[in-house]
Amino acid sequence: MTDLRAAAARALACLDLTNLDDGCDAAAIATLCERARTPHGPVAAVCVWPDFVAQCRATLAGSGIRVATVVNFPTGDEDVIAVRNQVRQAMIDGAEEIDMVVPWRALVAGRPEVVAATVYEVKDAAGRRRLKAILETGEIKDPALIRRAADQALAGGADFLKTSTGKVAVNATLEAAEILLQAIRDSGRDVGLKPAGGVRTTVDAAAYLGLCDRMMGEGWATPARFRIGASGVLAALLATLDGAEAPAGQGGY
């Protein structure tokens, strides 16, 4: 039987606490940063729109909480030069991690090499910053194509494979996460996994941790290699750690 309190502690340390709401403002970001420092320890990172990177960097200075932002988001269809410029500005503002949407529509249309080429260009711009490639697995749908997207992102130099933007009907699923973990394992590279969107409960988070333990070995799913992209799950994790009942109606991001 899963020890949910232990799973909640692991998941909290691996959480990318996210606000990518269309109506996000500076006050919401201040609240996000405050929530990121929990009574049970800090989350791994906050993930925000590029406009709020500098605010997060200043607010979280010295906390150990990393600042992540998104580029080519949410469609994956922007010009690669524009995306490189977005990355450079985000780095100037203090972003430590870059979450990019890959051009998954090109892959579906039969041009998978565009994914690798785009990831390569963005990783080149990001340098040593951790690059998470968002594959939008719920839109790709076909398991073979999801695997091809993962392989192409890895070939381009991605540091993490991320399932989803959280902006579509189907986001993270255990089935997609298993495909991505298999691709990571087969690559032989030290690459991480980030399920994002739809992770709402401690049981959800524990299921992804259990999958990682089974496929990659216990001890693999640390913040260096595993993140959960969510906002609403924080309340559930804290409730589990406090021994209380989780609030109803908490969403993913």
Secondary structure, 3 states (H helix, E strand, C coil): CCCHHHHHHHHHHCEEEEECCCCCCHHHHHHHHHHHEECCEECCEEEECHHHHHHHHHHCCCCCCEEEEEECCCCCCCCHHHHHHHHHHHHHHCCCEEEEECCHHHHHCCCCHHHHHHHHHHHHHHCCCEEEEECCHHHHCCHHHHHHHHHHHHHHCCCEEECCCCCCCCCCCHHHHHHHHHHHHHHCCCCEEECECCCCCHHHHHHHHHHHHHHHCCCCCCCCCECEEECCHHHHHHHHHHCCCCCCCCCCC
